[in-house]
Each structure stands twice: as C-alpha cells, then as structure tokens.
Amino acid sequence: MKTTVLDTLKNRRTIYALGKNVTASQEDIANLVKSIVREAPTAFNGQTTRAIVLFGDKHDELWDIVVKRLKSEVPTEEAYAATQAKIASFKAGFGTILYFTDEAVVRNEEEQFALYADNFADWAEQAQGNVQLSVWTALAENELGASLQHYNPLVDELVQEAFAVPANWRLRAQMPFGSIEAPANEKEYMADEERFRVLK
C-alpha cells in the first residue's frame, strides 16, 4: 500500500526548539492554514473551526499575555522561572496559530438537529483534531516545527480582548511554529496489542 501520508505523519513531531529562520512567507503560511481549515471535515459540514494566525508583534504579544497570566498560577519564583523559559521557547518561534470553535454554530446545530443535540460539542472537538493534525502535518511537510499548547481557559478573556476575537469563538489550542532549531525527543509507542484489535 502507498505510505506517503503515513511517512508525512511520522515526520510530524512536537518541536520545542523553535526559531525564526523561515523562508516561507507569512502570506504563504497563512494561506496554507486557511486552505486546511477550509478542507478539513466537520460533522454535518458544520464548519465549526476558526483560526487566527499571529506573526511578528502579535505573536510576541500572545506569549507575553500567557507568561504574565501564569505568574499568579505558579507556587514559587523558581517554578515561575521554569515557566518563563518554556513560554520563551514558544515566543522564539516565527508565529502562532490560535484555534477556536464557533459556539454559535454548535448551538445552531443543536437546535436544528435536536435528535443529535448531545453530540455536536463532541463533534466540534473532533473537527478541532482534524484541523490541528492536518495543519501540524502540513507545517512538518514544509520543514516547519510546531507544538500544540493549551493555556485556555486561563487566557481566554485576555486573548479575546487583545485580538478582537468574537465572543462566540471559544479558544481551544495554541500552536507556536517556526524553524526547527533542535530535533524532537525520541517517541515511545504503546504495544500494539494494547491499542488495536483486528477482527475477521
């Protein structure tokens, strides 16, 4: 069987050592993200996923917001120093993608298709997974490193205010990306017999 997609997926790794040594233009990267969000599948074709791509000062502003907000959450100065170093590694990247779910669309689907109402929030999360993996893999295909971060809901209101995010967009994840300045750590896999069953 063909393994081109599998090979590309294997190349997608969590990269923490990010840099700004990127040859692709901001416009090309933004267009790639737009195209993937547009093409990624959603239940009932609900198209619930939204994205904001941050570059330059806006990218820096996001991570300044995060590190400032986290100061009140960590117990010691030593712990906060470690937090600052971690956030600095994200800020060192070329940009960040913010992923949102449009909850107004989810609510509308729940009303329009009452029989399946209990499922639409879950399906919106599945749509997030579809988009995030697809973007992440496409970045890797273009030799860009990335990681997936989750500082929501701690920073939701601050992000909404800073970037004029509509009130019905719920922040789901943050994906800093950039040049790969150091490779990913080794990846460990569970035993196949613990994860898979093939029945005939």
C-alpha positions in Angstrom: 0.0 0.0 0.0 1.1 3.6 -0.5 2.6 5.2 2.6 3.2 8.8 1.6 0.6 10.2 4.1 1.9 7.8 6.8 5.5 8.9 6.1 4.4 12.6 6.4 2.6 11.9 9.7 5.7 10.2 11.1 7.6 13.4 10.3 5.2 15.5 12.4 6.7 15.8 15.8 6.5 18.1 18.8 9.2 20.6 18.3 10.1 22.9 21.3 13.3 24.4 20.0 11.7 26.9 17.5 13.3 29.7 15.6 12.6 32.5 13.1 14.8 31.1 10.3 11.8 30.6 8.0 12.0 31.0 4.2 8.2 30.7 3.6 6.4 34.0 3.5 3.8 34.9 6.1 1.2 35.0 3.4 2.0 31.5 2.2 1.8 30.1 5.7 -1.5 31.9 6.4 -2.9 30.7 3.1 -1.9 27.1 3.9 -3.7 27.3 7.2 -6.8 28.8 5.6 -6.9 26.1 3.0 -6.6 23.3 5.5 -9.3 24.8 7.8 -11.5 25.0 4.7 -10.9 21.4 3.6 -10.8 19.6 7.0 -14.0 17.6 7.6 -16.7 18.5 10.1 -19.8 16.7 11.2 -22.8 17.8 9.2 -20.4 20.1 7.3 -20.9 22.4 10.2 -17.5 24.2 9.6 -17.2 25.0 13.3 -13.4 25.6 13.4 -12.0 29.1 13.3 -8.3 30.2 13.3 -6.2 33.3 13.9 -2.6 33.3 12.6 -0.3 35.6 14.5 3.0 36.9 13.2 5.6 39.4 14.4 4.5 41.7 17.3 1.1 39.9 17.5 2.8 36.6 18.0 5.0 38.1 20.7 2.0 39.8 22.4 0.3 36.4 22.8 3.1 34.9 24.7 3.6 38.0 26.8 0.0 37.7 27.8 0.4 34.0 28.6 3.6 34.4 30.7 2.1 37.4 32.6 -1.1 35.5 33.3 0.7 32.4 34.6 2.6 34.3 37.2 -0.3 34.1 39.6 -0.7 30.3 39.0 2.7 29.0 39.9 3.7 28.4 43.5 7.3 29.7 43.7 9.7 32.0 41.9 11.7 29.0 40.9 8.7 27.4 39.2 7.9 30.7 37.5 11.4 30.9 36.1 10.9 27.5 34.5 7.5 28.7 33.2 9.1 31.8 31.7 11.8 29.7 29.9 9.1 27.4 28.5 7.0 30.3 27.2 10.1 32.0 25.8 10.7 28.9 23.7 7.3 29.4 22.1 7.9 33.1 21.6 11.2 32.3 19.9 9.1 30.9 17.0 8.0 32.5 13.8 4.3 32.6 14.5 1.4 31.1 16.4 -2.0 29.7 15.2 -4.9 30.1 17.6 -7.7 27.6 17.2 -11.3 28.3 18.1 -14.7 26.7 18.0 -17.6 28.9 16.9 -20.1 28.0 19.6 -22.9 29.9 17.9 -22.7 27.4 15.1 -22.6 24.5 17.6 -25.7 25.9 19.3 -27.5 26.3 16.0 -26.7 22.7 15.0 -28.1 21.5 18.4 -31.3 23.3 17.7 -31.6 22.4 14.0 -30.8 18.7 14.6 -32.3 18.0 18.0 -32.1 14.2 17.7 -28.3 14.6 17.8 -28.0 17.6 20.0 -25.9 15.9 22.7 -23.2 15.1 20.1 -22.4 18.5 18.5 -20.0 19.7 21.1 -18.1 16.5 20.8 -18.2 16.6 17.1 -16.8 20.2 17.2 -13.9 18.8 19.2 -13.3 16.1 16.6 -13.3 18.8 14.0 -10.6 20.6 16.0 -8.5 17.4 16.0 -8.9 17.1 12.2 -7.7 20.7 11.6 -4.9 20.7 14.2 -3.3 17.5 13.0 -3.7 18.5 9.3 -2.1 21.9 9.9 0.7 20.4 12.0 1.5 17.8 9.4 1.5 20.3 6.6 3.9 22.5 8.6 6.1 19.5 9.0 5.9 18.7 5.3 7.3 22.3 4.8 10.1 21.7 7.3 8.5 23.9 10.0 8.4 22.7 13.6 5.4 23.2 15.9 3.8 22.1 19.1 0.3 22.2 20.5 -0.3 24.1 23.7 -3.4 24.6 25.8 -3.4 27.7 28.0 -7.1 28.0 27.6 -9.2 28.8 29.5 -6.7 30.8 31.7 -6.0 33.3 28.9 -9.4 33.3 27.0 -10.6 36.7 28.0 -7.2 38.3 27.6 -6.8 36.8 24.1 -10.3 37.9 23.2 -9.6 41.5 24.2 -6.1 41.6 22.7 -7.0 40.3 19.3 -10.7 41.4 18.9 -11.9 37.8 19.0 -15.7 37.4 18.6 -17.4 36.4 21.8 -18.8 33.2 20.3 -15.3 31.9 19.4 -14.1 29.6 22.1 -10.3 29.2 22.3 -9.3 25.5 22.1 -5.5 25.5 21.5 -2.4 27.4 20.5 0.2 26.2 18.0 3.5 28.0 18.0 5.6 27.2 15.0 8.9 28.1 13.3 12.2 26.8 12.1 13.4 23.6 13.7 16.4 24.5 15.8 16.8 21.1 17.5 15.1 17.7 16.8 12.3 16.3 18.7 12.8 13.8 21.5 12.5 10.1 20.9 8.9 9.0 20.7 7.7 6.0 22.7 4.9 3.8 21.5 2.5 1.6 23.4 2.5 -2.1 22.5 0.1 -2.7 19.6 -1.8 -5.4 21.4 -2.8 -2.8 24.0 -4.3 -0.5 21.3 -5.5 -2.4 18.4 -7.9 -5.3 17.5 -8.4 -6.7 14.1 -11.5 -8.9 13.8 -12.2 -11.1 10.8 
